[in-house]
Amino acid sequence: MAQKIKLSTIAETLGVSTATVSLALRDSPLVANATRDKIKDQARALGYIYNRRAASLRTSRSGIVGVVVHDIMNPFYGEILKAIEAELDRDRQTFILSNHYDSVEKQRAFIETLLQLGGDGVIMSPAIGTPPSDIQLAEDNGMPAILVARSIEGLDVPIFRGDDAYGISLATNHLIGLGHRCIAMVGGTDQTSTGRDRYQGYVQALRKAEIEVDPNLRIPGPRSMQGGFEAAVHLLSLPQRPTAVVCWNDLVAIGMMNGIARAGLVVGKDISVTGYDDLEEASLSTPALTTVWNGQSDVGRSAARALLDKLNGSHEPDGIHLIKPEMRIRQSTGPLRPPPGD
């Protein structure tokens, strides 16, 4: 077998110290850019592989951050992860990603593995039913945790997410302002803080406008396009068909619009539909989707920055840090149309 290349080998070929080589390979600002590039080029030429485990023993930092979310196939989480990655890159941190699919056991196994690897910290959108003790386990073992998108009561850690109650109230009030009174809400679950807060925002907006909250107009559960499509079939079969729908997210809304169109109705005229998150797909859908921007990039960037600051000795205040949502009005909503014959 070939002999393992050592730092001293690189140092000898370039006439620099081993310490300078070590600093350069860790991208230390103490080494000039030209020298750092020369050392890295020589390391690659010699086939040197940076030993992260050995470095962690010297620095007490592994350079590894864990990120665990519900499902990376959901573009909402994709946008958060993109912002997290960009921020971690600035600090030369590598992250390991896991999807928990709302399995507490899968999430727990990931945290335990991350602890075994000596992870520096974890950013997570916790699975439904996550006990505070699971996250406290990471904290107690010197691996700080930052939460995104969802909150868990009984934890003293920073949490970054959109103001969901306010955001859904924006969408509901937009529809009320267009004259709609029979407004359905599709998607979400009371098992998450996000679901509870969004439903609360919907209910509060209706009550403020003195509109009765009809439990038959709430369809909890759907979070995907398929779920939105199936919910459209149900809503269109109701004796009193809603004239507008507030959807849990953009995926549900796009599925809802497809279901409405399949039934021969026109979204934005026969039935108005709003989404949530303002994904790229929202502006590209037909019709373009009226939705609520939920600050995914701000959530990801803020969470990563808070973790890095904590690792570097400063401390972001614990508790919930809310990003204020904004309305994006497009073609999927329109004024209430009078019934035929009026």
C-alpha angles and dihedrals in degrees: 000000000000116000114258112254113240132204089246090060092057091044093052094050092052100036095239133118124272088239091057091051091050092050092047093052089052090051093243114181087222089079120072115248094242092050092046092052092048092051093048092049091051092047091053092046091053093045095245116170117201110241103222094179093056091046091052090057089056099043103026086233125102097190088231125122124185121222120189125180138161099260129342089206087073105089089216090068091039090062092048091049092049090057092044091051093049092052095045090049089061088061094041092246123151120212132208115211130212133176114214098186086210092300109139090195093054091047092048092051090052093051091048091049090049090053090050090052091051095246115192095221146327134239113198146173095208123233120248109276096021108162115223088237091069092060093038087058089065092045093049090053094054097262108120118216130213121191126214133190095356133057131214120201119232097037128116099207133110113270123193122193144126122278093257099182091052093044096053090044088058091056094044093047090049090058092044089052089055089058100261118145103163099067124164128202118214127191141012133085135244088228091081131056088234093056094046094047095047093049089047090054091051093049094046092051092051093047093048088056089047092245117147115245106234112200089203089067094060118087109182122194112046116115100155139064090255090053091050092049092051091046090055090059090053096046093048090054095057118112089235104038114207117244093211139025131207107205128207093232142347093269092057090045094052090049089048092052091050090051092049092048091047087058090056097254128127118240111226092025110045094023129009120219132193128191135195134232100033095239119186088258091061096071092040097052123101109271097022107253124248104221148149122260106227101190099247093162091049091049093051095043094047093047093050092045091050091052093048091048090050091051090050094053106268124104130222109215113265120243135056120331108193126207110211111237124223131212120244109196116200139146103297092082130059143156120298109269117223116245116266111278096026 
